[in-house]
Structure formats: structure tokens, C-alpha cells
């Protein structure tokens, strides 16, 4: 799994666990819903660290809590 896939899966899981829809997450994070939805699209390859931080703030977790998860262990190398 690559980092972008892991980040998306982590946000999807957190939203599901907290019963938060993507529109609500966007409102809490102060970003547009299209920002959240476009991040979830497979075709989008790059994510902004600032957006990730804002979404973490919207979920009321720190960015270190977000990345301190088993999903981020053993990711594929991005450079090929």
C-alpha cells in the first residue's frame, strides 16, 4: 500500500468510527466538501500536509495520533 491509499483509508475509518460524513468533516475542518471528496478519489495522487492537519483538527486528533497507526507500517516505496 502507498502512503496516499493509507491516508485515505485512515480517514475513512476514522469517519466511520465517529459516525461523521465527509461533508461534516469538511465543515469541522474548515475546508470545502470538494476538498475531502477529491482527496478520496483514486486518481488524485498528492495530498497536502496542511489539508491532512486540518482534517485531523476536524476529527479532534493530533497529526501524530493520526499517523501513529499500524496502517503506516511497511508502506511501499514511493520512488521506483
C-alpha positions as CSV (number, residue, x, y, z in Angstrom):
1,X,0.0,0.0,0.0
2,X,1.2,3.5,-0.8
3,X,1.0,6.5,1.6
4,X,-1.9,8.2,-0.2
5,X,-4.0,5.0,0.0
6,X,-3.1,4.6,3.7
7,X,-4.1,8.2,4.5
8,X,-7.4,7.9,2.7
9,X,-8.2,4.6,4.4
10,X,-7.3,6.0,7.8
11,X,-9.6,9.0,7.3
12,X,-12.4,6.7,6.0
13,X,-12.0,4.5,9.1
14,X,-12.0,7.5,11.5
15,X,-15.1,8.9,9.9
16,X,-16.9,5.6,10.1
17,X,-15.8,5.0,13.7
18,X,-17.0,8.5,14.7
19,X,-20.1,8.4,12.5
20,X,-19.0,11.5,10.6
21,X,-20.0,12.1,7.0
22,X,-17.4,13.7,4.7
23,X,-19.4,17.0,4.5
24,X,-19.4,17.2,8.3
25,X,-15.7,16.6,8.4
26,X,-15.1,19.3,5.8
27,X,-17.2,21.8,7.9
28,X,-15.4,20.9,11.1
29,X,-12.0,21.2,9.4
30,X,-12.8,24.5,7.6
31,X,-12.3,23.1,4.1
32,X,-14.7,22.7,1.3
33,X,-16.5,19.3,0.9
34,X,-15.0,19.1,-2.6
35,X,-11.5,19.0,-0.9
36,X,-12.5,16.0,1.1
37,X,-14.2,14.2,-1.7
38,X,-11.4,14.8,-4.2
39,X,-8.9,13.5,-1.7
40,X,-10.8,10.2,-1.6
41,X,-10.6,9.8,-5.4
42,X,-8.1,7.2,-6.6
43,X,-7.0,9.5,-9.5
44,X,-5.7,12.1,-7.1
45,X,-2.1,11.2,-6.2
46,X,-0.9,14.1,-4.0
47,X,-2.2,15.3,-0.7
48,X,-1.4,18.5,1.2
49,X,0.1,18.1,4.7
50,X,-1.9,21.2,5.6
51,X,-5.2,19.6,4.5
52,X,-4.3,16.4,6.4
53,X,-3.6,18.6,9.5
54,X,-6.9,20.5,9.1
55,X,-8.8,17.2,8.8
56,X,-7.1,15.9,11.9
57,X,-8.2,19.1,13.7
58,X,-11.7,18.5,12.5
59,X,-11.6,15.0,14.0
60,X,-10.1,16.4,17.2
61,X,-6.9,14.3,17.0
62,X,-3.3,15.3,16.6
63,X,-1.4,14.6,13.4
64,X,0.9,12.4,15.4
65,X,-2.1,10.4,16.6
66,X,-3.3,10.1,13.0
67,X,0.0,8.7,11.7
68,X,0.6,6.5,14.8
69,X,-1.3,3.6,13.4
70,X,-0.3,0.2,12.1
71,X,-1.6,1.0,8.6
72,X,1.5,3.2,8.1
73,X,4.0,0.4,8.9
74,X,5.5,-1.3,5.9
75,X,4.3,1.1,3.2
76,X,5.5,0.6,-0.4
77,X,8.4,2.7,-1.5
78,X,7.2,5.7,-3.5
79,X,10.3,6.0,-5.6
80,X,10.6,3.4,-8.3
